[in-house]
Every structure is written in C-alpha cells, then in structure tokens.
Amino acid sequence: MTLIERIPLLNDQELVTLLANARRLDIVGTPAQRRGAAEVLPVLELEASKRRQVALEAATKKRGVTAAARRKAPAVPAEAA
C-alpha cells in the first residue's frame, strides 16, 4: 500500500502531522524530498479540506439543532425574591 493510498485511513492528527511535514520538505527538503512532497501534497490538501468541510457541516447542523431546541423550550418565569 502506498502512502497516497493510506492517506484516507489516517486519523486527523496523523494527517495534520504528515501535511505539515510535506509542506516543510517542499520548502527546505532535498530535491528528492521536494519531488516526494510535491506528489503527496495535493492529495493531503484535498483530504484535509474534505475533513474540514465535514467538521464545519456537523458544527453548523449542531448549532441549528441547539438553536431550534432553545426556541421550542418554554420560558421559565423568574421568581420574585
């Protein structure tokens, strides 16, 4: 299994670490490291983008459900002290 094939199987922290390393090697690596980084960077960026989008959609949906629940909740009368 190649590195590119394993990218979707990585957990979020592994993906972030690999992406940071590939970006670093693309800038300061040897010519061979730069070529390798150039191969995997587009795939890493795409996977990271997909995961960000999924997380954003989940958060947006959760906020919508929470807001709807608050609107439906009956108002609690304030007690006089």
ABEGO torsion letter per residue (X at the ends): XBAAAAAAABBAAAAAAAAAAAAAAAAABBAAAAAAAAAAAAAAAAAAAAAAAAAAAAAAAAAAAAAAAAAABBBBBBBBX
